[in-house]
Amino acid sequence: MMQRTAVREVDLGAFPAEGLTGLDGYGQAYIIVRLNGHLLCRLDMPVKDGRIEALRLWDMALGAAGPGLWNVWLQQWLGWDDLGPLEASQRPASVAVCTRDRPEDLQRCLDALLAMPDHGQELLVVDSASRGDDTRRVAEIHGERVRYLREERPGLNRARNRALREAHHEWVAFIDDDAVPDASWLTRLLRPCADPRVWCVTGNTLSWELETRAQQIQERYSSFSRGFVRRSFGPLAMPAASGWVGAGVNMALRRRVLEVLGPFDPALDAGTLTCSGGDNEMFGRILAAGYHIVYEPTALARHRHRRDDASLQKAFFGYGVGVYAAWTRALVCQHDWQVLRGAWLWWRHEQLPGLFRRARRGLPRRLQVLQLLGCLAGPWAYLRSRLREGKA
Amino acid sequence: MKISIIIPTHNRCASLLRTLHPLCADPQLAASGEVIVVADGCRDSTATRLRAGTWPWPLRVLEQDPGRGAAAARNRGAAIAQGRVLLFLDDDIEPCPDLVERHLDAHRDAPRRAVVGAYPPALEGPAAPVHVLKRDWWLGRFHEMGQPGHRFSYRDLLSGNLSLPVALFRELGGFDDRIGSAGGEDYEFGIRLFAAGAELAYEPAAGALHHEHETTDLVRYMRRARQEGLADVRIAERHPSIRCALPLWHRHRGGRTQRAARAAVWAGRLGAPFPLSLTPLLRTAGLIGAQRRWLRLCGALREYWYWRGVRDAVGDRDALERLLADSVSPEGRELELDLAGALEAAEREIDRVRPDGLRLRYGNFAVGRIAPAASTEPLRGRHLRRLLATELAWPLLKAKAAHEALAQGRATDPMEGGYGSTAAMARTG
């Protein structure tokens, strides 16, 4: 039974002596734990009488953080971690937000981006065929600080390609319009970029709010987060592992990807018949070419999940379509036979056991079935989308 | 004359011309430099074509008999060089503009320094697995060398884009051409460089592109592994203190496949099915895109061919054991340091003394030891934080926590101290 969940943050270096208060009406809390600003972990705690006691919160936070807490503590004292000095100067980069008909979300995202420290980054808003004028107005309010680009044809991948073509810097960071970046998001995302083998970095995306059941289900069963440990994929990682490296909601790519590996496939992802999968397919291509993708868990953004059940069901169906569409593309265009193995492993270890799990313990049956139906529809959806692209 | 560029070449005339072409546009080279090409057993009329061309700088072409190798070629070129600085380039290197100037700048403030310039692979994008593996290795090497806090060792001396003063080269006696026909002589040169107290630096701005994919395939990759095994034995014979740092030393390590590969090598002819069966499997894995399987098989075969090279040099396992038995542990000056003061003070002390090893403590608690390493530059202050973060993180953590808990007057283990002590530590850091 899912209760209304509050999303809060707590910093062990500036711990509130009175615990967490002001949680009336919430049964649970989803707490993001930091140490002196550095993201450590996340935990769920029950809320009693609108508050969580300090000592209990402290114990649970330490337990959830584990030995990672002490590593981070030492690294902050040394000013050094595995990637080098913590205070290394940040390279200038381009930040792109691809958006369509979500002016309120875009406003929130831009406000957070503009509040980040200025290291010479440029901000691009790519308007992917919005129907109204609101998107343009939201972007143009900020004048010179934001570059507004308009794409007449819909499609998230098309918008991403436009951003890559128009960007001025070597690295382009992407964030979805319904996500809100942390103040240190860009700095942390760009840290692994100094390594010439790394062609993509993905960040950690947690939840902005968990007010409704649909949002809680999405966060629980289809979170964008890939954990709190930095992981590097490559060289010669399995391209079908692209689902584990991160998500396109929060990522950075070298601009050279456009010339060397080709653009994002405009037949994939939101705005097309395939609904999603455009990011997965690009990750797979980068891995297949032998480059590295780094998952940087401290590059935090918070995503506002869909609030209603109908959108959630559409998202799960779209997720199935997208994954299989991306795999179809890899099979057809790059002759990557390993996607068949990836599909088998997913079916055998997750989808099939999930169908037999009791409804209460796993993903709701309806969503599982929708995802499976999406998978079945995926290959044909890709081929149709491709034909449509070809005709246009 | 300021600089002499020496390029050994072997049957790669087109590639050599690609190396020479960007140098034609270099004004510094034209004004005060020369180029010496040593044709090592070339049968493709390299020497004739070079002598027939017109060049903006003095070009001298030497020829040597086939089979002498790149090391001998470099030595011959260096012997007749007139410049104050020697710059060795390979014939598959494509120099970037102002390569020469950057190398010269890097020698301005240090008379006994060898400088390695960057030469990452030119190949981009999807490629055959062996090319991807090699590209990854090269990019990783240069990235590591460019890291702040990197401590240079003999393994960083790469001879494809290397400059050093001619006086230093002659003092060290040049490359050893008996190490092997290809490979290993640069590492051996690095060992002697550090033994003589000279330094090694990396200059990423002195860049070039390396077209190594044109001459790399699976067969050559394995052949190179075999040559490395042979070269490592020769190096171990000449330098007792380096033996424990070589892959030879770790002759019992590794998983099942590595042990099987070594067993196949020492079994002689009986072990021949090992490479014969794995090679077609490796090629199939590459064709069907089974990346992880390819990596595992490639690793197993490489291990096999490396140890074949070792066997070529020593003959049998007993001889290898005898060689490794009388190794010498690297020695050097060790500095005792207390990290409880500011880290900056510890760094300054290291910079002042330049020890080979460290014995570290935090207050009254021992942290650990950085033992002297063979053929590695003496420690500098900028190495400290990286060593602490990577090699001594956990012991340092315990020592620091224990020290600070005592300083706060608690006798119990600070990790169990609960809210108060850990909160205080979290705030102060």
Interface residues (C-beta under 8 A of the other chain):
Chain A: L12 G13 A14 F15 L35 N36 A54 L55 W58 L62 W70 N71 W73 L74 Q75 Q76 W77 L78 G79 W80 D81 D82 G84 P85 A88 A194 D195 P196 R197 G234 P235 L236 A237 M238 P239 R256 V260 L261 A288 A289 G290 H335 D336 W337 Q338
Chain B: P120 E124 G125 P126 A127 P129 H131 V132 L133 R135 D136 L139 G140 F142 H143 Q147 P148 G149 I288 G289 A290 Q291 R292 W294 L295 L343 R385 R386 L388 A389 T390 A393 L396 L397 K400 A401 Y419 T422 A423 M425 A426 R427 G429
